[in-house]
Amino acid sequence: ERLMGGLHVTSRPRYPSMAERLFALSVEEGGHWLWLGKTSVDGYGRLQVRRGGRPVTLHAHRVAYETFIGPIPPDHDLDHQPGCQRCCIHPNHVTPKHWLTHRQQTGFPLHNPPA
């Protein structure tokens, strides 16, 4: 809530739900949900959300998985299916995999396990 022109105004989110936000910021193409929002240098969709009143940037495919499937198991990354672009956020196109196994298979750095 903030003061605007002498009136208390409650900020409203642009999208009524996270699912609607994810759909608005992606396009379906060949069965994939390709992210149209910001991306990281390595091609993963990036999404800013508020947690505890503070902005936090997350991977869009992780947010989609948690929105449509459920929690990602502790100590797990999400592994995109072979041939799937990193900007795909379709929750059925990723598989939870223990972070160490996933990073050994992909060559990603072994530091910074998922939170």
C-alpha positions, 0 to 999 in steps of 0.5 A: 500500500502506498500514498498517491495523491492523498489516497492509499493505493494498494498495488495490484499484480499485473497478472491474477496468478503465476500461471497466467503470468507464465502463459502471458510471457511465453508462446507455444511452439511445437509443443514447447512453451518458449519464454519471451521474457528476459533470459540469462546469458546461457539462455534460461528464462529469468523471472523476478518475483517478490519473496518476503517483500524483496525482489528475487530473480528465478529461473522461469522453468523452475517457477513453471515446474513449481506452479504446475507440478509441485515442489522441486525435490531438495538438492535437485536441478531440473534437467531439460529433455534432450533437444529441448531449448533452455528457454522452454518452460513446459513443466513436462519437458524437464525432469528433477535430477540430483544437482551433482549428477545433473552437473556432472552430465552437463558440464555445469559448474559443481559449485552453488547447489540449488537452494 
